[in-house]
Amino acid sequence: MTDTPPDRLSNDPSSKFYDEQALERGIGIKFNGTERTNVEEYCISEGWVRVPVGKSLDRRGMPMTMKVKGTVEAWFRMPSEETGSDA
């Protein structure tokens, strides 16, 4: 795995942009200069994030989301285990 996060990533396991390995490392998201912890999905190249809208759920039990456009920055919170460990 590389040290740069994917261009697009989703928390939803049914999405084709779901990547369990990337999510296990932890992803930090900065949207329009503010660090966000409630991002459900993001796309760096298109410049948007999906965030939940209140506590409402859709008919499948997933949170209702809203797409917001702006500047998106992403980084891994934990270093890759492949880069070396002393264990």
C-alpha positions in Angstrom: 0.0 0.0 0.0 1.3 3.5 -0.8 1.6 6.4 1.6 -1.0 8.5 -0.3 -4.6 7.7 0.3 -6.9 6.8 -2.6 -8.5 9.6 -4.6 -12.0 8.4 -3.7 -13.0 6.4 -0.7 -16.3 5.4 1.0 -17.2 4.0 4.4 -20.1 2.0 2.9 -19.1 -1.7 2.3 -21.6 -2.0 -0.7 -19.8 0.9 -2.5 -17.2 0.1 -5.2 -15.0 2.8 -3.6 -14.8 0.9 -0.3 -11.3 -0.1 0.7 -11.0 -1.9 4.0 -7.2 -1.8 4.2 -7.2 2.0 3.8 -9.9 2.4 6.4 -8.0 0.3 8.9 -5.0 2.6 8.7 -7.3 5.6 9.4 -7.9 8.5 7.1 -7.7 12.1 8.1 -9.8 14.6 6.1 -9.4 18.3 5.9 -12.3 20.0 4.1 -12.0 23.8 3.3 -9.2 24.1 5.9 -11.1 22.4 8.7 -10.5 18.8 9.9 -13.7 16.7 9.6 -14.4 13.5 11.4 -17.9 12.8 10.0 -17.1 12.2 6.4 -18.9 9.2 4.8 -17.2 9.5 1.4 -14.8 11.8 -0.3 -13.3 12.5 -3.7 -10.1 14.6 -3.9 -10.0 15.2 -7.7 -13.7 16.3 -7.9 -13.5 18.3 -4.7 -16.4 17.0 -2.6 -17.3 15.1 0.6 -20.5 13.4 1.7 -21.5 14.1 5.2 -24.5 12.8 7.2 -27.5 15.1 7.6 -28.6 15.0 11.2 -29.6 11.6 12.6 -32.0 10.7 9.8 -31.7 7.3 8.0 -32.8 6.1 4.6 -35.0 3.1 4.1 -32.0 0.8 4.2 -30.9 2.1 7.6 -27.9 4.1 6.2 -27.5 7.7 7.2 -28.9 10.4 4.8 -26.0 12.3 3.3 -25.4 15.6 1.6 -22.6 16.2 -1.0 -20.7 19.4 -0.2 -18.1 20.9 -2.7 -14.8 22.4 -1.7 -11.1 21.8 -1.2 -10.4 18.2 0.1 -7.1 17.0 1.6 -6.6 13.5 2.8 -3.9 11.7 4.7 -3.3 8.4 6.5 -3.4 8.6 10.3 -1.1 5.6 10.8 2.0 4.7 8.8 2.0 1.7 6.6 3.1 -1.5 8.3 5.1 -2.4 5.1 7.5 0.5 5.5 9.1 -1.4 8.4 8.5 -2.3 12.0 10.7 -3.5 14.8 8.4 -6.3 16.0 
